[in-house]
Amino acid sequence: MAGLTHEHVRVAVIGAGFGGLGAAVRLRRAGITDFVVLERADAVGGAWRDNTYPGCACDVPSHLYSFSFAPNPDWPRNFSGQPHIRAYLERVADTFGLRPHLRFGAEVRSLRWDSGAVHWEVETARGSLTADVVVSATGPLADPRMPDIPGLDGFPGAVFHSARWDHTVDLRGKRVAMIGTGASAIQIVPAIEREVGQLTLFQRTPAWVLPRMDRRISGVERWLHTKVPATRALRRGVLWGIRELQVGAFTKRPGEMRFVERLAGAHMRRAVKDPALRAALTPDYRIGCKRILLSNDYYPALAQPHVDVVPAGLKEVRGTTLVGADGTEAEADVIIFGTGFHVTDVPIAHRVTGARGTTLAEEWKGGMEALRGTTPAGFPNFLTIIGPNTGLGNSSMILVIEAQLAYMADYLRQLDTLGGKVALDARPSAVRAYTDMVQERMRRTVWNTGGCDSWYLDNGRNTTLWPGTTTELRRETRRVDLAEYRVLRPHTGPVKATVSTAGAGRGSR
Ligand SMILES: Cc1cc2nc3c(=O)[nH]c(=O)nc-3n(C[C@H](O)[C@H](O)[C@H](O)COP(=O)(O)OP(=O)(O)OC[C@H]3O[C@@H](n4cnc5c(N)ncnc54)[C@H](O)[C@@H]3O)c2cc1C
C-alpha cells in the first residue's frame, strides 16, 4: 500500500461510512476532486462494515435510511439487514466514482492546525499530508465501549463486543452471557437464543420495546419502485413525514408519550406471562427517554426457559461465574458486551489540536459543542459530521448527514468566494448563542425530563440529540453565515484565547 507522504489536498475527509462517502459525493458534485477519504479499515461501510452480529439490521426503514441522491428500489425488507446496507455503500462508492479518493489503512493519528500556513497537518498510519479543510466523519457509534469489570481478565472463555463480533466462536450449546439491553443487544438475543445452551441477560435498565413493522418488500413493489421512481419517492416521503410529526411529542409534549407506553406495555404482556419477569422488564422512566427499541422476537426469546434475565448490571467476574450488581450469580462460557460506544468522548477529539494549541477533547471537557452541530470554535476549517446535538431520537441519521453536507458545500463555496489561503473559525459568541438555543429547547424534551440516564447525556447535559425536526435542522444548516465566523488569513496569526463567561466548568472558547 503506497504511503501518503507530503501530499496536499483541498479537503481531507476522515471515515468511509455514510458520512464520509456522502461527503465525497457532495464534493465531487461541487466540482471538487482534490480530496482524499482517509479510512482506518480496509473497506467502506463504517458501522455497517463493523457490525456483523447475528440479527444486525437498521431500525429506521431502509427507504428512509439511505441517501436521497442514491435511491435503492431493491431494498429487500422494510428494515434491511447489515449485508444489504453494506453492499449498498459499496455500490455508492462505485457509482459515484469515489474509489480513486479512498485511502484505506489510513487511520488518522493526529491533526494539527498550522496558523501560519492556514492548513491542517494530518498524520495517518500511512504517512502524512496537509489539507485546507478537514471533514471529520468518524461516526458517533464507531468505537465500542467496554466497561471495566473486575475479574474480566481472568475469564477463561471468549469475550467480545457486539460491534466486533468474533465469528470464530461457536455459540452452539454454550452458556452465553449478554451484557446490556440496547439496540444491538435486543437484535442479538433473539438471533442467538435458539442455538445457545443457556442465555443470561444482564440488564442494568430495561428498555421500552415496540412492535417492529418489518416485512419483505414484494417483487411487485420493487418493480414499481424501479419503473416508476415517483412511487419510491412517495414511500420515502411518507416514512419521513410520519417521523416529522412524531417529533413534537419527544421535544415539547412528553406527556403524550404515555399512550405509546401503553402500546409497549401490551406488546410485552402478550409475550411474557410470568409476573416477576414482566416486573423486571418494565421500565420506570417515560418511553422515549432512552432510544425506543423495535422488536417482535425479543420478549418471546426472554420468555424461553433457558433464558434468564438478571435485573442488574454485571459487577464482577470470578472465573466462569458472573456476578450481578444485585448479587445474582450466573455461569458462562462466552460473554458478549452490548454496552455501546464512545459517543460523548469521541476518540478523534483527543487527536485534533486546534489554533490555540488545545485538543478538541480538552475544549469539550464540559460537553461537546459546535456551531450548527458542525464547526467548533478554535478549530478553523474543521467540520464534524454528526457533530454535537445532531442525533435523532426517531428518524434517519442520513437526513442529518445530508443536511450537514449542504452546510459543508456552502462552507467551501464561501472559502472560494473569499479567495486565496483562507480559513473560517467559528466565533465563540456564535457557538455560545447556538448552544444556548439548543439547550433551551432541550429543557422540555423527554430525553431531559423522562427520568432516565442515557448515553444521550453527558453529566446530565444532552450534547448528542437535536431537539427538533429534521426540517428545522436543515434550515439551521442551509447556509454559512459569515457573521458567525472569523476569517483567517496567513498573516492573521494564531487565534487569541478568549475567556468564556458563560457555562462554568466549560472549555474556554
Ligand atoms: C448497529 C448499528 C445500527 C444502527 N442503525 C441505525 C438506524 O437504523 N438508523 C439510523 O439513523 N442510524 C443507525 N445507526 C447509527 C449510525 O451510526 C449512523 O446511521 C451512520 O451509520 C453513521 O455514519 P458515519 O459515517 O457518521 O459513521 P460510521 O458509519 O461509524 O463510520 C465512521 C468511519 O470512520 C472510521 N474512522 C473512525 N476513526 C477514524 C480515524 N481516526 N481515522 C480513520 N478512520 C476513522 C471508521 O472506521 C468508520 O469507517 C446505527 C448504528 C449502529 C452501530
The ligand as an ORCA input file, in Angstrom:
! r2SCAN-3c Opt
* xyz 0 1
  C     -25.575     -1.460     14.779
  C     -25.982     -0.068     14.416
  C     -27.220      0.157     13.862
  C     -27.623      1.437     13.527
  N     -28.857      1.602     12.975
  C     -29.247      2.840     12.620
  C     -30.532      3.048     12.022
  O     -31.313      2.130     11.829
  N     -30.886      4.312     11.711
  C     -30.055      5.371     11.928
  O     -30.436      6.506     11.617
  N     -28.831      5.197     12.482
  C     -28.419      3.965     12.829
  N     -27.182      3.793     13.399
  C     -26.321      4.966     13.651
  C     -25.166      5.057     12.631
  O     -24.034      5.350     13.398
  C     -25.424      6.135     11.589
  O     -26.691      5.953     10.998
  C     -24.386      6.156     10.438
  O     -24.007      4.874     10.060
  C     -23.208      6.981     10.820
  O     -22.365      7.089      9.731
  P     -20.928      7.737      9.907
  O     -20.278      7.667      8.582
  O     -21.053      9.046     10.555
  O     -20.200      6.818     10.957
  P     -19.693      5.326     10.821
  O     -20.566      4.524      9.958
  O     -19.456      4.839     12.200
  O     -18.308      5.458     10.053
  C     -17.192      6.069     10.644
  C     -15.949      5.624      9.896
  O     -14.840      6.366     10.363
  C     -13.740      5.500     10.503
  N     -12.816      6.103     11.479
  C     -13.044      6.384     12.786
  N     -11.977      6.959     13.347
  C     -11.037      7.056     12.370
  C      -9.720      7.575     12.329
  N      -9.119      8.109     13.410
  N      -9.041      7.526     11.150
  C      -9.615      6.996     10.032
  N     -10.871      6.483     10.030
  C     -11.572      6.522     11.175
  C     -14.349      4.201     10.984
  O     -13.506      3.100     10.744
  C     -15.631      4.162     10.148
  O     -15.433      3.511      8.920
  C     -26.756      2.524     13.747
  C     -25.500      2.301     14.320
  C     -25.108      1.024     14.645
  C     -23.757      0.808     15.251
*
